[in-house]
């Protein structure tokens, strides 16, 4: 049985890596204006911020869902 949830089985790290691969840091920073994407970005620092900041994590997850629906 497959889940209709596009985030099913996805870790925050996998989501972030997919977004960076698709948009690049600059594109990600222009879509979600948070400093961890625009100033000296890294996966590690971004994950630290996103795990502590629910509103930012929600934006990242929403962007991932939008990207995955577009194909």
C-alpha positions in Angstrom: 0.0 0.0 0.0 1.5 3.4 -1.0 0.9 6.6 0.9 -0.5 9.7 -0.8 1.6 11.8 1.5 4.5 13.2 -0.6 6.6 13.5 2.6 6.1 9.9 3.6 9.5 8.3 4.2 11.4 11.6 3.6 13.7 13.0 6.2 14.2 16.7 6.5 17.8 16.2 5.2 16.5 14.4 2.1 14.0 17.1 1.5 16.6 19.8 1.8 19.1 18.0 -0.4 16.4 17.5 -3.1 15.5 21.2 -3.0 19.1 22.3 -3.2 19.7 20.0 -6.1 16.7 21.3 -7.9 16.8 25.1 -7.1 20.4 25.6 -5.9 21.0 27.7 -2.7 20.3 31.0 -4.5 17.0 29.8 -5.9 16.0 28.3 -2.6 16.9 31.6 -0.8 14.8 33.6 -3.3 11.8 31.3 -2.7 12.2 31.0 1.1 13.9 34.1 2.5 15.8 32.8 5.5 19.4 33.6 6.3 20.5 30.0 6.5 19.7 29.8 2.7 21.2 33.1 1.7 24.2 33.7 3.8 27.0 31.0 3.7 24.5 28.2 3.3 25.2 24.5 4.1 23.0 21.5 4.6 24.2 21.1 8.2 23.5 24.7 9.3 20.1 24.8 7.5 19.0 21.5 9.2 20.0 22.9 12.6 17.8 26.0 12.0 14.9 24.2 10.4 14.7 21.6 13.2 14.3 24.5 15.7 12.0 26.7 13.6 8.6 25.1 12.8 7.4 27.9 10.5 10.5 27.6 8.4 10.3 23.8 8.2 6.7 24.1 7.1 7.7 26.4 4.2 10.5 24.0 3.2 8.1 21.0 3.2 5.5 23.0 1.3 8.0 23.9 -1.4 9.1 20.3 -1.6 5.5 19.1 -2.1 5.0 21.8 -4.8 8.2 20.8 -6.6 7.4 17.1 -6.4 3.9 17.6 -7.8 5.3 19.5 -10.8 7.6 16.6 -11.6 
